[in-house]
Amino acid sequence: MSALICGSFAFDTIMVFNDKFKNHILPEQVHIINVSFLVPDLRREFGGCAGNIAYNLNMLGGDAVPMGAVGTDFAPYAEWMDNCGIARTHVTTIAHCYTAQAFITTDMDDNQITAFHPGAMNYSHQNKVSQAKDATIGIVSPDGRKGMVEHARQFVAAGIPFIFDPGQGIPMFDGNNLLQFVEQATWVIVNDYEWQLMRDRTGLSPQQMANRVKALIITKGAEGAIIYTQGTFYNIPSAKAKAVNDPTGCGDAFRAGLLYGLMKEIDWETTGRIASLMGAIKIEHHGTQNHRVTIEEFKQRFKQNFGYTLMVNG
């Protein structure tokens, strides 16, 4: 049983400006802005939803098969994936493109200025779900617009249940587009901010949307998550993190935990807690793929957080 993870791969260049943007941006001069920020702290991380989810799912012992489009500069990321044992069978290189890139500058007030170059991500539709012969479950996460639309349709055609995870891709779709995804998907997951956009554009309440799928999962950061199913809902508590260092990628770690629970046919309350703990483990580390945990350590932390033993078959 493998999970086909359709989504982006990206390089995240993260810089820290040891001052405040407001001290250097003059409101009355924004129409002619020309500002340079000295950023002595810089790191380059491997990211993107497909890469992050696959990394976390494999860590739990799941079989993750990421699918995405990358550029000619992907070699360092490819080496990292090989070292981590993450399959590259369905990672397609687009000859005339760079891999998607995010350039993020954060100031001392935790304000951020981000520039994002989609690059090869815009060609994600060149990958086909039918190419992944062993996939039994899938996820459509943020990616090129055409890729997201086609991969959802292809999952349906292949009879493979999948999670719709619109994430930061929501602005690309109107209400009718989003309703079409909901009709195709088996599960839907969003964070609380994304849910506000989904609700405004579709006109559906949480329970109304849950009635169209098997479950709607709304994550709420430190407040945990709510899982709406047909007829009921579950409040999922957050797991305790040992430190709060970097929330980037926590949502992807949560989604990996969700996929793991679905693949193992675990009940919703436990699946939600697995996902919550994955997010807590990730937030303890900078970057999206720098945390490590063995399944034995994970089970120990699960019992410490939730008071019962995690039983997993297979």
Secondary structure, 3 states (H helix, E strand, C coil): CEEEEECCCEEEEEEECCCCHHHCCCHHHHHHCCCCCCCCEEEEEEECHHHHHHHHHHHHCCCEEEEEEECCCCHHHHHHHHHHCCCCCEEEECCCCCCEEEEEEECCCCCEEEEEECHHHHHHHHCCHHHCCCEEEEEECCCCHHHHHHHHHHHHHHCCCEEECCHHHHHHCCHHHHHHHHHHCCEEEEEHHHHHHHHHHHCCCHHHHHCCCCEEEEECHHHCEEEEECCEEEEECCCCCCCCCCCCCHHHHHHHHHHHHHHCCCCHHHHHHHHHHHHHHHHCCCCCCCCCCCHHHHHHHHHHHHCCCCCCCC
